């Protein structure tokens, strides 16, 4: 099963400051553990929302709001995508993230098998995966 660990933003990550060398080393060791266990598919840190934007949809209208965004509880500072056997295993990996404060949300990722297999775009997705042999979510 594929799970995404979502690292919630806080004031420090939203400040735009690069983590100190100790924090980077701790995260590097954690990532090494994920790699050695064979569960890490992807993982990245994100710049602060000051460098981002939101696209809002209302019917056919689209509007863009540039960051920064005030409500840090709704923002992300990074993520990992893991291939694990269960939600419990994903939660255990989340518990091991080297943080002294903050929050990591654990969410299961949809697989192409969970969608209507007769759908044209689901079939195209399957074909794409067979041709490219890459991990991709719907």
C-alpha positions in Angstrom: 0.0 0.0 0.0 1.1 3.5 -0.8 1.0 6.2 1.9 1.9 9.8 1.9 3.4 11.4 5.1 2.6 15.1 5.0 4.8 17.3 7.1 2.8 20.2 8.4 4.3 23.7 8.2 5.0 25.8 11.2 6.4 29.3 11.9 10.0 28.0 11.4 9.3 26.4 8.0 7.3 29.4 6.9 10.1 31.8 7.8 11.9 30.7 4.7 15.1 29.8 6.7 17.0 26.7 5.7 17.1 24.1 8.5 20.3 24.0 10.5 23.0 21.4 9.9 21.8 19.2 12.8 18.2 19.1 11.5 19.4 18.3 8.0 21.7 15.5 9.4 18.8 14.0 11.5 16.5 14.1 8.5 19.2 12.6 6.3 19.6 9.7 8.7 15.8 9.2 8.8 15.7 9.2 5.0 18.6 6.7 4.9 16.5 4.4 7.1 13.6 4.6 4.7 15.8 3.8 1.8 17.5 0.9 3.6 14.1 -0.5 4.5 13.1 -0.3 0.8 9.9 1.8 1.5 10.8 5.2 0.2 9.3 6.1 -3.2 9.7 9.9 -3.0 10.2 12.7 -0.5 10.9 16.4 -0.7 10.9 19.5 1.4 8.9 22.5 0.3 9.8 26.2 0.2 7.6 28.5 2.3 4.2 29.5 1.1 5.6 33.0 0.4 7.1 31.5 -2.7 3.9 29.7 -3.7 0.4 30.5 -5.1 -3.1 29.0 -4.9 -5.4 28.6 -7.8 -9.0 28.9 -6.8 -11.8 27.4 -8.9 -15.4 28.6 -9.1 -17.4 27.1 -11.9 -15.4 28.1 -15.0 -13.5 30.9 -13.3 -9.9 30.6 -12.1 -8.2 33.0 -9.8 -4.7 33.0 -8.5 -3.7 34.1 -5.0 0.0 34.6 -4.3 1.5 33.5 -1.0 2.3 33.9 1.8 -0.7 32.3 3.5 -1.4 33.1 7.1 -3.0 29.8 8.3 0.1 27.7 8.8 -2.0 24.8 10.2 -3.2 24.2 6.6 0.2 24.4 5.0 2.8 21.7 4.1 6.5 21.8 4.7 7.3 18.5 3.0 6.3 15.0 2.2 7.3 11.4 1.8 5.6 8.7 -0.3 6.1 5.2 1.2 5.3 1.7 -0.1 4.4 -0.2 3.1 2.3 -3.2 4.1 -0.2 -1.4 6.3 -1.5 1.9 7.7 0.1 0.8 11.0 3.5 0.6 9.3 3.1 4.0 7.8 2.1 5.5 11.1 5.2 3.9 12.7 7.4 5.5 10.1 5.7 8.8 10.8 6.3 8.4 14.5 10.0 8.1 13.7 10.3 11.5 11.8 13.0 13.4 13.7 11.0 16.3 14.9 10.9 18.0 18.3 7.6 19.7 17.6 5.0 19.7 14.8 2.7 17.3 13.1 2.9 14.6 10.3 -0.4 13.5 8.7 -0.6 10.0 7.2 -2.8 9.5 4.2 -3.3 6.5 1.9 -2.8 7.1 -1.8 -5.3 5.8 -4.3 -4.1 3.1 -6.7 -5.4 2.7 -10.2 -7.0 -0.6 -9.2 -9.5 1.3 -7.1 -11.1 3.0 -10.1 -13.6 1.8 -12.7 -11.5 -0.4 -14.9 -13.8 0.2 -17.9 -13.1 3.9 -17.8 -11.1 5.2 -20.8 -8.7 7.2 -18.7 -8.1 4.4 -16.2 -7.2 2.2 -19.2 -4.8 4.9 -20.5 -3.2 5.1 -17.1 -2.7 1.3 -17.0 -1.2 1.4 -20.5 1.1 4.3 -19.5 2.4 2.4 -16.5 3.0 -0.8 -18.5 4.9 1.2 -21.2 7.0 3.3 -18.7 7.3 0.9 -15.8 7.1 3.9 -13.4 5.4 4.4 -10.1 2.6 6.8 -10.7 -0.7 7.5 -8.9 -4.0 8.2 -10.6 
